[in-house]
Amino acid sequence: MKAYRRFMGHGDVMHTLVFEGEWDSLATMAAALEKMMADPEMQALMPKWDTVIETHEVEFLTPLP
């Protein structure tokens, strides 16, 4: 997993974080997310995210041949 944030820019883009990950399959990703959401520490953190996250987007990308 990699995380990025804008180094230079203007406006709200300065407060944008990008998390990038690669998965062998959607089933593998789903299993990892289920495990993460079952973790008590993660469950305790989730409500706190609402205070700092205004919006979020999920994108699925695939490499071009």
PyMOL Python script that loads the backbone (N, CA, C, O; Angstrom):
from pymol import cmd

cmd.read_pdbstr("""\
ATOM      1  N   MET A   1       0.847  -1.173   0.000  1.00  0.00           N
ATOM      2  CA  MET A   1       0.000   0.000   0.000  1.00  0.00           C
ATOM      3  C   MET A   1       0.889   1.232   0.000  1.00  0.00           C
ATOM      4  O   MET A   1       1.887   1.289   0.719  1.00  0.00           O
ATOM      5  N   LYS A   2       0.525   2.209  -0.804  1.00  0.00           N
ATOM      6  CA  LYS A   2       1.242   3.481  -0.854  1.00  0.00           C
ATOM      7  C   LYS A   2       0.262   4.590  -0.522  1.00  0.00           C
ATOM      8  O   LYS A   2      -0.931   4.466  -0.796  1.00  0.00           O
ATOM      9  N   ALA A   3       0.752   5.673   0.064  1.00  0.00           N
ATOM     10  CA  ALA A   3      -0.071   6.849   0.338  1.00  0.00           C
ATOM     11  C   ALA A   3       0.645   8.075  -0.208  1.00  0.00           C
ATOM     12  O   ALA A   3       1.867   8.192  -0.114  1.00  0.00           O
ATOM     13  N   TYR A   4      -0.135   8.985  -0.780  1.00  0.00           N
ATOM     14  CA  TYR A   4       0.414  10.208  -1.357  1.00  0.00           C
ATOM     15  C   TYR A   4      -0.384  11.402  -0.861  1.00  0.00           C
ATOM     16  O   TYR A   4      -1.553  11.272  -0.495  1.00  0.00           O
ATOM     17  N   ARG A   5       0.251  12.560  -0.852  1.00  0.00           N
ATOM     18  CA  ARG A   5      -0.468  13.813  -0.666  1.00  0.00           C
ATOM     19  C   ARG A   5       0.203  14.844  -1.568  1.00  0.00           C
ATOM     20  O   ARG A   5       1.387  14.733  -1.884  1.00  0.00           O
ATOM     21  N   ARG A   6      -0.562  15.836  -1.972  1.00  0.00           N
ATOM     22  CA  ARG A   6      -0.039  16.860  -2.880  1.00  0.00           C
ATOM     23  C   ARG A   6       1.028  17.671  -2.163  1.00  0.00           C
ATOM     24  O   ARG A   6       0.842  18.082  -1.018  1.00  0.00           O
ATOM     25  N   PHE A   7       2.143  17.898  -2.841  1.00  0.00           N
ATOM     26  CA  PHE A   7       3.236  18.687  -2.283  1.00  0.00           C
ATOM     27  C   PHE A   7       3.028  20.165  -2.590  1.00  0.00           C
ATOM     28  O   PHE A   7       3.264  21.015  -1.732  1.00  0.00           O
ATOM     29  N   MET A   8       2.591  20.477  -3.803  1.00  0.00           N
ATOM     30  CA  MET A   8       2.355  21.859  -4.203  1.00  0.00           C
ATOM     31  C   MET A   8       0.997  21.924  -4.891  1.00  0.00           C
ATOM     32  O   MET A   8       0.545  20.943  -5.481  1.00  0.00           O
ATOM     33  N   GLY A   9       0.361  23.061  -4.814  1.00  0.00           N
ATOM     34  CA  GLY A   9      -0.933  23.242  -5.468  1.00  0.00           C
ATOM     35  C   GLY A   9      -1.691  24.369  -4.812  1.00  0.00           C
ATOM     36  O   GLY A   9      -1.127  25.162  -4.058  1.00  0.00           O
ATOM     37  N   HIS A  10      -2.975  24.433  -5.105  1.00  0.00           N
ATOM     38  CA  HIS A  10      -3.790  25.498  -4.529  1.00  0.00           C
ATOM     39  C   HIS A  10      -5.190  24.956  -4.233  1.00  0.00           C
ATOM     40  O   HIS A  10      -5.584  23.913  -4.754  1.00  0.00           O
ATOM     41  N   GLY A  11      -5.920  25.664  -3.406  1.00  0.00           N
ATOM     42  CA  GLY A  11      -7.275  25.249  -3.079  1.00  0.00           C
ATOM     43  C   GLY A  11      -7.309  23.998  -2.217  1.00  0.00           C
ATOM     44  O   GLY A  11      -6.344  23.666  -1.529  1.00  0.00           O
ATOM     45  N   ASP A  12      -8.439  23.315  -2.272  1.00  0.00           N
ATOM     46  CA  ASP A  12      -8.643  22.138  -1.438  1.00  0.00           C
ATOM     47  C   ASP A  12      -7.755  20.961  -1.812  1.00  0.00           C
ATOM     48  O   ASP A  12      -7.638  20.010  -1.038  1.00  0.00           O
ATOM     49  N   VAL A  13      -7.126  21.005  -2.984  1.00  0.00           N
ATOM     50  CA  VAL A  13      -6.291  19.874  -3.382  1.00  0.00           C
ATOM     51  C   VAL A  13      -5.123  19.671  -2.430  1.00  0.00           C
ATOM     52  O   VAL A  13      -4.539  18.588  -2.393  1.00  0.00           O
ATOM     53  N   MET A  14      -4.777  20.693  -1.663  1.00  0.00           N
ATOM     54  CA  MET A  14      -3.694  20.549  -0.689  1.00  0.00           C
ATOM     55  C   MET A  14      -4.081  19.572   0.417  1.00  0.00           C
ATOM     56  O   MET A  14      -3.210  19.062   1.123  1.00  0.00           O
ATOM     57  N   HIS A  15      -5.362  19.309   0.574  1.00  0.00           N
ATOM     58  CA  HIS A  15      -5.835  18.445   1.648  1.00  0.00           C
ATOM     59  C   HIS A  15      -6.346  17.118   1.103  1.00  0.00           C
ATOM     60  O   HIS A  15      -7.259  16.512   1.663  1.00  0.00           O
ATOM     61  N   THR A  16      -5.748  16.680   0.013  1.00  0.00           N
ATOM     62  CA  THR A  16      -6.159  15.438  -0.626  1.00  0.00           C
ATOM     63  C   THR A  16      -5.118  14.361  -0.362  1.00  0.00           C
ATOM     64  O   THR A  16      -3.925  14.568  -0.584  1.00  0.00           O
ATOM     65  N   LEU A  17      -5.581  13.204   0.115  1.00  0.00           N
ATOM     66  CA  LEU A  17      -4.705  12.052   0.293  1.00  0.00           C
ATOM     67  C   LEU A  17      -5.125  10.977  -0.695  1.00  0.00           C
ATOM     68  O   LEU A  17      -6.313  10.771  -0.942  1.00  0.00           O
ATOM     69  N   VAL A  18      -4.133  10.296  -1.256  1.00  0.00           N
ATOM     70  CA  VAL A  18      -4.398   9.204  -2.186  1.00  0.00           C
ATOM     71  C   VAL A  18      -3.740   7.955  -1.621  1.00  0.00           C
ATOM     72  O   VAL A  18      -2.541   7.950  -1.342  1.00  0.00           O
ATOM     73  N   PHE A  19      -4.526   6.896  -1.453  1.00  0.00           N
ATOM     74  CA  PHE A  19      -4.008   5.612  -1.016  1.00  0.00           C
ATOM     75  C   PHE A  19      -4.097   4.666  -2.205  1.00  0.00           C
ATOM     76  O   PHE A  19      -5.147   4.539  -2.834  1.00  0.00           O
ATOM     77  N   GLU A  20      -3.004   4.015  -2.501  1.00  0.00           N
ATOM     78  CA  GLU A  20      -2.934   3.137  -3.667  1.00  0.00           C
ATOM     79  C   GLU A  20      -2.556   1.732  -3.212  1.00  0.00           C
ATOM     80  O   GLU A  20      -1.673   1.556  -2.373  1.00  0.00           O
ATOM     81  N   GLY A  21      -3.229   0.746  -3.769  1.00  0.00           N
ATOM     82  CA  GLY A  21      -2.896  -0.638  -3.438  1.00  0.00           C
ATOM     83  C   GLY A  21      -3.112  -1.531  -4.640  1.00  0.00           C
ATOM     84  O   GLY A  21      -3.893  -1.203  -5.534  1.00  0.00           O
ATOM     85  N   GLU A  22      -2.431  -2.645  -4.664  1.00  0.00           N
ATOM     86  CA  GLU A  22      -2.590  -3.629  -5.730  1.00  0.00           C
ATOM     87  C   GLU A  22      -3.102  -4.924  -5.122  1.00  0.00           C
ATOM     88  O   GLU A  22      -2.661  -5.345  -4.053  1.00  0.00           O
ATOM     89  N   TRP A  23      -4.046  -5.551  -5.829  1.00  0.00           N
ATOM     90  CA  TRP A  23      -4.637  -6.794  -5.362  1.00  0.00           C
ATOM     91  C   TRP A  23      -4.578  -7.808  -6.495  1.00  0.00           C
ATOM     92  O   TRP A  23      -4.704  -7.449  -7.666  1.00  0.00           O
ATOM     93  N   ASP A  24      -4.387  -9.074  -6.144  1.00  0.00           N
ATOM     94  CA  ASP A  24      -4.374 -10.139  -7.151  1.00  0.00           C
ATOM     95  C   ASP A  24      -5.752 -10.354  -7.755  1.00  0.00           C
ATOM     96  O   ASP A  24      -5.876 -10.759  -8.911  1.00  0.00           O
ATOM     97  N   SER A  25      -6.799 -10.077  -6.958  1.00  0.00           N
ATOM     98  CA  SER A  25      -8.167 -10.232  -7.446  1.00  0.00           C
ATOM     99  C   SER A  25      -9.094  -9.407  -6.567  1.00  0.00           C
ATOM    100  O   SER A  25      -8.707  -8.977  -5.480  1.00  0.00           O
ATOM    101  N   LEU A  26     -10.317  -9.187  -7.037  1.00  0.00           N
ATOM    102  CA  LEU A  26     -11.299  -8.485  -6.212  1.00  0.00           C
ATOM    103  C   LEU A  26     -11.666  -9.314  -4.988  1.00  0.00           C
ATOM    104  O   LEU A  26     -11.978  -8.761  -3.934  1.00  0.00           O
ATOM    105  N   ALA A  27     -11.630 -10.641  -5.123  1.00  0.00           N
ATOM    106  CA  ALA A  27     -11.927 -11.510  -3.978  1.00  0.00           C
ATOM    107  C   ALA A  27     -10.867 -11.346  -2.890  1.00  0.00           C
ATOM    108  O   ALA A  27     -11.197 -11.329  -1.705  1.00  0.00           O
ATOM    109  N   THR A  28      -9.609 -11.225  -3.279  1.00  0.00           N
ATOM    110  CA  THR A  28      -8.525 -11.011  -2.316  1.00  0.00           C
ATOM    111  C   THR A  28      -8.700  -9.673  -1.619  1.00  0.00           C
ATOM    112  O   THR A  28      -8.515  -9.569  -0.406  1.00  0.00           O
ATOM    113  N   MET A  29      -9.061  -8.638  -2.394  1.00  0.00           N
ATOM    114  CA  MET A  29      -9.288  -7.320  -1.815  1.00  0.00           C
ATOM    115  C   MET A  29     -10.460  -7.368  -0.824  1.00  0.00           C
ATOM    116  O   MET A  29     -10.365  -6.819   0.274  1.00  0.00           O
ATOM    117  N   ALA A  30     -11.546  -8.012  -1.202  1.00  0.00           N
ATOM    118  CA  ALA A  30     -12.717  -8.101  -0.335  1.00  0.00           C
ATOM    119  C   ALA A  30     -12.378  -8.815   0.972  1.00  0.00           C
ATOM    120  O   ALA A  30     -12.817  -8.396   2.044  1.00  0.00           O
ATOM    121  N   ALA A  31     -11.603  -9.884   0.883  1.00  0.00           N
ATOM    122  CA  ALA A  31     -11.220 -10.622   2.090  1.00  0.00           C
ATOM    123  C   ALA A  31     -10.363  -9.749   3.009  1.00  0.00           C
ATOM    124  O   ALA A  31     -10.540  -9.772   4.227  1.00  0.00           O
ATOM    125  N   ALA A  32      -9.439  -8.984   2.433  1.00  0.00           N
ATOM    126  CA  ALA A  32      -8.589  -8.100   3.239  1.00  0.00           C
ATOM    127  C   ALA A  32      -9.418  -7.008   3.905  1.00  0.00           C
ATOM    128  O   ALA A  32      -9.195  -6.683   5.071  1.00  0.00           O
ATOM    129  N   LEU A  33     -10.376  -6.440   3.168  1.00  0.00           N
ATOM    130  CA  LEU A  33     -11.227  -5.398   3.744  1.00  0.00           C
ATOM    131  C   LEU A  33     -12.125  -5.950   4.845  1.00  0.00           C
ATOM    132  O   LEU A  33     -12.342  -5.283   5.857  1.00  0.00           O
ATOM    133  N   GLU A  34     -12.645  -7.153   4.661  1.00  0.00           N
ATOM    134  CA  GLU A  34     -13.464  -7.781   5.708  1.00  0.00           C
ATOM    135  C   GLU A  34     -12.649  -8.005   6.972  1.00  0.00           C
ATOM    136  O   GLU A  34     -13.128  -7.759   8.079  1.00  0.00           O
ATOM    137  N   LYS A  35     -11.421  -8.471   6.806  1.00  0.00           N
ATOM    138  CA  LYS A  35     -10.542  -8.691   7.957  1.00  0.00           C
ATOM    139  C   LYS A  35     -10.248  -7.364   8.663  1.00  0.00           C
ATOM    140  O   LYS A  35     -10.265  -7.286   9.891  1.00  0.00           O
ATOM    141  N   MET A  36      -9.979  -6.325   7.873  1.00  0.00           N
ATOM    142  CA  MET A  36      -9.684  -5.012   8.441  1.00  0.00           C
ATOM    143  C   MET A  36     -10.892  -4.482   9.223  1.00  0.00           C
ATOM    144  O   MET A  36     -10.737  -3.956  10.325  1.00  0.00           O
ATOM    145  N   MET A  37     -12.088  -4.622   8.656  1.00  0.00           N
ATOM    146  CA  MET A  37     -13.281  -4.094   9.317  1.00  0.00           C
ATOM    147  C   MET A  37     -13.660  -4.902  10.564  1.00  0.00           C
ATOM    148  O   MET A  37     -14.389  -4.394  11.417  1.00  0.00           O
ATOM    149  N   ALA A  38     -13.189  -6.128  10.688  1.00  0.00           N
ATOM    150  CA  ALA A  38     -13.456  -6.950  11.867  1.00  0.00           C
ATOM    151  C   ALA A  38     -12.483  -6.653  13.004  1.00  0.00           C
ATOM    152  O   ALA A  38     -12.709  -7.075  14.138  1.00  0.00           O
ATOM    153  N   ASP A  39     -11.406  -5.933  12.708  1.00  0.00           N
ATOM    154  CA  ASP A  39     -10.386  -5.611  13.706  1.00  0.00           C
ATOM    155  C   ASP A  39     -10.942  -4.580  14.699  1.00  0.00           C
ATOM    156  O   ASP A  39     -11.387  -3.511  14.280  1.00  0.00           O
ATOM    157  N   PRO A  40     -10.926  -4.879  16.004  1.00  0.00           N
ATOM    158  CA  PRO A  40     -11.459  -3.946  17.006  1.00  0.00           C
ATOM    159  C   PRO A  40     -10.778  -2.566  16.970  1.00  0.00           C
ATOM    160  O   PRO A  40     -11.434  -1.546  17.181  1.00  0.00           O
ATOM    161  N   GLU A  41      -9.488  -2.537  16.709  1.00  0.00           N
ATOM    162  CA  GLU A  41      -8.796  -1.248  16.645  1.00  0.00           C
ATOM    163  C   GLU A  41      -9.333  -0.412  15.476  1.00  0.00           C
ATOM    164  O   GLU A  41      -9.537   0.794  15.615  1.00  0.00           O
ATOM    165  N   MET A  42      -9.556  -1.050  14.340  1.00  0.00           N
ATOM    166  CA  MET A  42     -10.107  -0.350  13.190  1.00  0.00           C
ATOM    167  C   MET A  42     -11.535   0.118  13.466  1.00  0.00           C
ATOM    168  O   MET A  42     -11.916   1.222  13.076  1.00  0.00           O
ATOM    169  N   GLN A  43     -12.316  -0.717  14.135  1.00  0.00           N
ATOM    170  CA  GLN A  43     -13.687  -0.339  14.480  1.00  0.00           C
ATOM    171  C   GLN A  43     -13.711   0.894  15.381  1.00  0.00           C
ATOM    172  O   GLN A  43     -14.615   1.723  15.277  1.00  0.00           O
ATOM    173  N   ALA A  44     -12.720   1.016  16.264  1.00  0.00           N
ATOM    174  CA  ALA A  44     -12.631   2.181  17.147  1.00  0.00           C
ATOM    175  C   ALA A  44     -12.215   3.432  16.374  1.00  0.00           C
ATOM    176  O   ALA A  44     -12.620   4.540  16.725  1.00  0.00           O
ATOM    177  N   LEU A  45     -11.409   3.260  15.326  1.00  0.00           N
ATOM    178  CA  LEU A  45     -10.947   4.413  14.543  1.00  0.00           C
ATOM    179  C   LEU A  45     -11.992   4.946  13.567  1.00  0.00           C
ATOM    180  O   LEU A  45     -12.021   6.145  13.291  1.00  0.00           O
ATOM    181  N   MET A  46     -12.839   4.081  13.048  1.00  0.00           N
ATOM    182  CA  MET A  46     -13.790   4.476  12.003  1.00  0.00           C
ATOM    183  C   MET A  46     -14.642   5.702  12.372  1.00  0.00           C
ATOM    184  O   MET A  46     -14.750   6.611  11.549  1.00  0.00           O
ATOM    185  N   PRO A  47     -15.244   5.773  13.551  1.00  0.00           N
ATOM    186  CA  PRO A  47     -16.050   6.963  13.878  1.00  0.00           C
ATOM    187  C   PRO A  47     -15.234   8.259  13.893  1.00  0.00           C
ATOM    188  O   PRO A  47     -15.769   9.331  13.614  1.00  0.00           O
ATOM    189  N   LYS A  48     -13.960   8.163  14.211  1.00  0.00           N
ATOM    190  CA  LYS A  48     -13.109   9.357  14.247  1.00  0.00           C
ATOM    191  C   LYS A  48     -12.842   9.893  12.848  1.00  0.00           C
ATOM    192  O   LYS A  48     -12.607  11.090  12.681  1.00  0.00           O
ATOM    193  N   TRP A  49     -12.874   9.021  11.837  1.00  0.00           N
ATOM    194  CA  TRP A  49     -12.633   9.469  10.464  1.00  0.00           C
ATOM    195  C   TRP A  49     -13.671  10.475  10.007  1.00  0.00           C
ATOM    196  O   TRP A  49     -13.364  11.382   9.234  1.00  0.00           O
ATOM    197  N   ASP A  50     -14.911  10.317  10.484  1.00  0.00           N
ATOM    198  CA  ASP A  50     -15.979  11.227  10.075  1.00  0.00           C
ATOM    199  C   ASP A  50     -15.667  12.675  10.421  1.00  0.00           C
ATOM    200  O   ASP A  50     -16.188  13.587   9.779  1.00  0.00           O
ATOM    201  N   THR A  51     -14.831  12.899  11.418  1.00  0.00           N
ATOM    202  CA  THR A  51     -14.511  14.273  11.816  1.00  0.00           C
ATOM    203  C   THR A  51     -13.463  14.912  10.913  1.00  0.00           C
ATOM    204  O   THR A  51     -13.298  16.131  10.936  1.00  0.00           O
ATOM    205  N   VAL A  52     -12.747  14.113  10.114  1.00  0.00           N
ATOM    206  CA  VAL A  52     -11.692  14.673   9.267  1.00  0.00           C
ATOM    207  C   VAL A  52     -11.894  14.427   7.774  1.00  0.00           C
ATOM    208  O   VAL A  52     -11.208  15.040   6.957  1.00  0.00           O
ATOM    209  N   ILE A  53     -12.808  13.556   7.407  1.00  0.00           N
ATOM    210  CA  ILE A  53     -13.020  13.244   5.991  1.00  0.00           C
ATOM    211  C   ILE A  53     -14.304  13.907   5.516  1.00  0.00           C
ATOM    212  O   ILE A  53     -15.388  13.661   6.045  1.00  0.00           O
ATOM    213  N   GLU A  54     -14.156  14.753   4.508  1.00  0.00           N
ATOM    214  CA  GLU A  54     -15.325  15.416   3.943  1.00  0.00           C
ATOM    215  C   GLU A  54     -15.971  14.542   2.870  1.00  0.00           C
ATOM    216  O   GLU A  54     -17.189  14.365   2.862  1.00  0.00           O
ATOM    217  N   THR A  55     -15.167  14.003   1.976  1.00  0.00           N
ATOM    218  CA  THR A  55     -15.666  13.116   0.923  1.00  0.00           C
ATOM    219  C   THR A  55     -14.609  12.061   0.644  1.00  0.00           C
ATOM    220  O   THR A  55     -13.453  12.208   1.042  1.00  0.00           O
ATOM    221  N   HIS A  56     -15.003  11.010  -0.030  1.00  0.00           N
ATOM    222  CA  HIS A  56     -14.030  10.014  -0.473  1.00  0.00           C
ATOM    223  C   HIS A  56     -14.529   9.387  -1.770  1.00  0.00           C
ATOM    224  O   HIS A  56     -15.726   9.378  -2.058  1.00  0.00           O
ATOM    225  N   GLU A  57     -13.592   8.871  -2.535  1.00  0.00           N
ATOM    226  CA  GLU A  57     -13.891   8.201  -3.791  1.00  0.00           C
ATOM    227  C   GLU A  57     -13.093   6.917  -3.852  1.00  0.00           C
ATOM    228  O   GLU A  57     -11.993   6.831  -3.307  1.00  0.00           O
ATOM    229  N   VAL A  58     -13.649   5.923  -4.513  1.00  0.00           N
ATOM    230  CA  VAL A  58     -12.949   4.664  -4.743  1.00  0.00           C
ATOM    231  C   VAL A  58     -12.897   4.469  -6.245  1.00  0.00           C
ATOM    232  O   VAL A  58     -13.919   4.564  -6.924  1.00  0.00           O
ATOM    233  N   GLU A  59     -11.714   4.197  -6.763  1.00  0.00           N
ATOM    234  CA  GLU A  59     -11.532   3.950  -8.179  1.00  0.00           C
ATOM    235  C   GLU A  59     -10.837   2.617  -8.364  1.00  0.00           C
ATOM    236  O   GLU A  59      -9.908   2.287  -7.627  1.00  0.00           O
ATOM    237  N   PHE A  60     -11.282   1.853  -9.346  1.00  0.00           N
ATOM    238  CA  PHE A  60     -10.620   0.604  -9.715  1.00  0.00           C
ATOM    239  C   PHE A  60      -9.979   0.821 -11.075  1.00  0.00           C
ATOM    240  O   PHE A  60     -10.669   1.117 -12.050  1.00  0.00           O
ATOM    241  N   LEU A  61      -8.685   0.677 -11.141  1.00  0.00           N
ATOM    242  CA  LEU A  61      -7.934   0.914 -12.364  1.00  0.00           C
ATOM    243  C   LEU A  61      -7.258  -0.376 -12.803  1.00  0.00           C
ATOM    244  O   LEU A  61      -6.910  -1.216 -11.973  1.00  0.00           O
ATOM    245  N   THR A  62      -7.077  -0.528 -14.086  1.00  0.00           N
ATOM    246  CA  THR A  62      -6.368  -1.684 -14.609  1.00  0.00           C
ATOM    247  C   THR A  62      -5.334  -1.198 -15.628  1.00  0.00           C
ATOM    248  O   THR A  62      -5.603  -0.249 -16.365  1.00  0.00           O
ATOM    249  N   PRO A  63      -4.174  -1.821 -15.682  1.00  0.00           N
ATOM    250  CA  PRO A  63      -3.135  -1.378 -16.624  1.00  0.00           C
ATOM    251  C   PRO A  63      -3.588  -1.624 -18.073  1.00  0.00           C
ATOM    252  O   PRO A  63      -4.308  -2.580 -18.360  1.00  0.00           O
ATOM    253  N   LEU A  64      -3.161  -0.762 -18.947  1.00  0.00           N
ATOM    254  CA  LEU A  64      -3.404  -0.954 -20.377  1.00  0.00           C
ATOM    255  C   LEU A  64      -2.359  -1.907 -20.938  1.00  0.00           C
ATOM    256  O   LEU A  64      -1.212  -1.905 -20.491  1.00  0.00           O
ATOM    257  N   PRO A  65      -2.749  -2.722 -21.919  1.00  0.00           N
ATOM    258  CA  PRO A  65      -1.772  -3.669 -22.490  1.00  0.00           C
ATOM    259  C   PRO A  65      -0.682  -2.957 -23.274  1.00  0.00           C
ATOM    260  O   PRO A  65       0.213  -3.607 -23.815  1.00  0.00           O
TER     261      PRO A  65
END
""", "prot")
cmd.dss("prot")
cmd.show_as("cartoon", "prot")
cmd.util.cbc("prot")
cmd.orient("prot")
